[in-house]
Every structure is written in C-alpha cells, then in structure tokens.
Amino acid sequence: MNGYIRRDREWHPPALTPLYKTSVARSPRLAPIQMATTLSEETGPVFGHEILGPRDNDLLTNYAREEGATAIGPRIIVRGRVLDEHGRPVPGALIEVWQANAGGRYRHANEGYQAPLDPNFGGCGRCVANEFGEYEFRTVQPGPYPWPNGPNDWRPAHIHFSIFGRAFAQRLITQMYFEGDPMIWNCPIVGGIPSREAVETLVAALDMNQAIPMDARAYKFDIVLRGSRQTMFENRMEGL
C-alpha cells in the first residue's frame, strides 16, 4: 500500500454467507488479489460542499410537503465522528444516509412491505464532517421490516451510511443499528460477522447527554474508515 493501512480481511465477514441468501450469487468464485492503492484512489474524489442544502441533514423536515410539517415517528439525533485508521478526525468527509420510515417502509418503487408511507418523510440526507470530524443528523428511528431471505426473516432497525473520506481509498458503505435492539442478533446478515466485538462496532450507543428534552433522544455512532478496526461493510471483503 502507499498512504493507507491495509484492510484487515479477518475483521470483516466472509463474502459467502449462505444464510444470507443473496451473498451466494454475489460472492466471488476466486480468491481476491491484494493491490496497492493508485494515485487516483488516494487523491479523489473531489466534490463541491456547496451542493448541500440547509436542510440536508434534517430528515424530519427535508421532504416535508409544506412548511411546519414533519416526519412521523420517534425523533432522534444521530451524531458521531469520522476517524481514519490512526484515530485522527477526517474533516470534510461527506456522510450520506438513507433509511426506512418509522413503520419500516422505504420510499422505493420496488418496496414490497405494506406498511404505510409517511408523506413528509423521504428517508435520505447528507452532511459534511466539521474540522473535528464530527457530524450530526436529525431523523426518526426507523422501524424493522420483513425481507424475503427466509420464511420469517426481519431486518433490525437500521440506518445506511455512505462515507467519502479524503479519497476513494477511504470510501465506506455501512449500516448502523440501535443499542438494545434484540432483533440484531436474529438477523442473518449480522450472523455472518465473525465476532461479537465486530458487530458491536455497528451498534450506536444511546447518548442521553445529547438528547433534547421533550423532543429527541440521541445516539452516538463513530465511524472508522480503514485499518484493523474499520467500521464494517457487511459481506463485501474489500470494504467498499
């Protein structure tokens, strides 16, 4: 490698996890080849922070049909830090999120779950980490939902994250779960992760010190972009 520490393949789940049925078709048939990062991977991407709107990190209102309307569901704040493999903050990282609504339904044309849509909730947002690597979103806690993996499999409540660090070599897509959710440990996707310690890096801790009284609970979720304790991307060995 050039400027980045190698990813720890043992930390991430194997690409082939038969209980997670779609991994059977998606997993590689041959052993992956480790290659050094290229100059373009270490210097790109370049994106304009000016593309962000004033409500992009407020999922409660950024899809509202009219002024004063808000999404329905338990209101939460999700906050944390984006760190590199040495524990240093990554200022300027682009963090994008998407999620189901409080009933567990995505706003997607191919959604098969019959829970109702929320007319004032789009389910996506984005922000840029500050000089200390800190980020924050307002949203509703998503609901769990069934998925056609097994006869009665359900996904735990979760939020999807996409992070662009300083370069493509720091790209990460992952999921965040919620502390205390018993459904985490019944999920076939989570079941492919090799250790409980690794799973716990995907579980956001309740942080009542940052909660807003009579308004929103808060959850803390720090994200590590590379190295031996990189925040995991489930069932993708290369971590991208």
N, C-alpha and C positions, 0 to 999 in steps of 0.2 A: 504494500500500500504506500501511498505518498503521504498526504497530510492527515489521514484518518485511520483510527484504530480498526482492525478487522472486527467484523461482527462475530459474536460467539454463537456458532450453529447449534451447540448443545443447549443453549438457553431457550431457543425458540422451538416450537412444536415441529414434529416431522411433517413434511408436505403431504404424505399419505397417512390419513387418519380414517380408517374405514367406517367408524361410527358417524363421522361427518361425511355423508354420502357424496356430496359434490367434490370432495377432495380426491376421490378415486379417479375421476376423469381428468381433474386438473393437475394432479401431481406429476412431476417429470419422471420419465422412464429411465433416464441415465443420471449418473452422479453429476452434481453441479461442478463447474470449473471456477476456481477462485482466481480473480483477475484484479490487478491494481486499478485504482481509480484513474480516469483520464483527466486531462486539464479541464475539459468542458464540464465534467461531473463535479469538479472542485471549485469552479468559478461561476456556474449558472445555477438556478435561473435568475434572471433579472425581471422583477415585476414592479409596477408602479404602486406605491402605497396610496396614491391619490385616488385609486379606483374604489376605495372603501367609502361607504356611505355612513352617515351619522348614526343610523340605527342597525347597522350590520351585525353588531354583537348583542342586540336585544331581540331575541326570538319571541318575546312576549308581544311585541308591537310591530316588528318589521314586515309583517304580512297583513296587518290589520286593515279591514275594508274601509274603516272610517276613523277619524281622529277620536281618540278616547277609548276605542275598542281594544281588547286584549285577549290573549290566548286563554283557554280554559284548562285548569289543572293545578296541581301543587306547584307553587312558584319556587324556583331555586336559583342560586347563583353558583356557577362553576368557575373556579379560579385556580391558578397554579403558576408554575414556572416551566419554561422550556430550557433544558440544560444540554450541554454537549457531553462527550464521553469522559471529560475530566471534572464534571460537576460545575462548569462555568456557565453563566447565563448566555442565551443566544438572543440578543436584542434584534428586533426587526423580523423575527420569524413570522411567517404567515400561518395562522391557525384557522382552519375551516371546519365546521361541524355540521352534521345532519342527523336527524333522529325522527322517531315516530312521535305522534302526539300523546297526550295523557291517556288515551284509550288504547294505545298500542298500534295505531294505524299510520302508515306513511302516506304522504301526498304523492302518489306514483301511479301512473296509468296501469301498471301490471299488478298492483296491490290486490291480494286475494282475501285478506281478512275483512270481515264485515263490520268491524267496529266503525262508528261514525267519524267522518272528517270534522275537524274544527275549522269553520270558515275564516277564522282570524289567526290561523297558525300554519305557516309554510314549512317549518321544520328544518331550516338551514340558516347559517350565519357565518360570519368570519370576523377576525380581528388581527391586529399585528402586535406582537410582544413589545413591551416597552424596553427602556435601556437596561433594566434589571432582568429581562427575560420573562416578565410577568404578563399574564393575560387574564381576561375575565369575560364571561357571558352571562346574560340573564335568559332564563328559559323556563319551561315546565318540565317536571320529571316525567320522562316517557313511560308508557305502560309496557308490560310484557306482551308478547303475541305468539300465536302458534305458527309453525312453519312446516312444510311438507318434507321433513327429513325422515322421521319415524311416525308411527301411528298416533303418538300423542306428545310430540316434542314442542317445547316452548322456548323462545329466547328470553333470557332475563332482560329487565330494563337496561338499556344501554344507550350511549351516545357515540357516534362515529366521529373520529378526528382525522384530519389530513394536515400534516405539518410540512412546510417548506422551511428548512433552516437556511444556513448561509449558502448552500449549494445543493445540487441534486444528490450528492453523496449523503446528505443528511435528510433526505425525504423519508417520511414515515406516515403510514396509514394504520390506525389502530382503533380500538374501542375502549370505552370507559364504562365500568359497572359501578353499582352503588353499594356502599358498606351495609352489611346486614341483610342483603337480599338472599334468601335461601335458594332461589332458583339458579343462581350462578353455578352451584355445584351439581346441578342436574343437566346442564347444557352439554350436548355432545361436542360442540366447538371448544368450550372450555376444557372438556375432558381430554382433548388432545395435547394440552400443555403439560410439559414433563414434570413440573414441580409446583407445589402449593405456593412456594415463595414467588415463583414467576407469575402465577395467576394473581397474586395479591398486588403486583405492580400495576394491574389493570383495574383495581378497585379503588374508587375515590372515597376518601375519608370524610365523614360528616364533620363540619367545622363551624360549630355554633358561635364561635367568637366572631365570625364574619357574617353571621345571619343578620337579617334586617327585621327587627321586632314587628310583629303583626303584618309581615309581608312575605319574606322568603327565607328558607333555610339555605345554607351554603355547603358546598362540597369542594375539597381540595384535591387536585389531580396534577401532579408534576410529571413531566414528560422528558425522557432521556433519549436523545436522537441516535446515538451509536454506542459501541463499546460492549463490555461484558454484561452490563445491566441496562441495555437499551430497552425502552418500553416496547413491548412485543407487538408484532403483527401476526395474528393467528394464521397458521397453515401456509405461510409463504417463507421459505427458507432464506431468501435473500433480504428479507426485512423491508422490502419496498412496498 
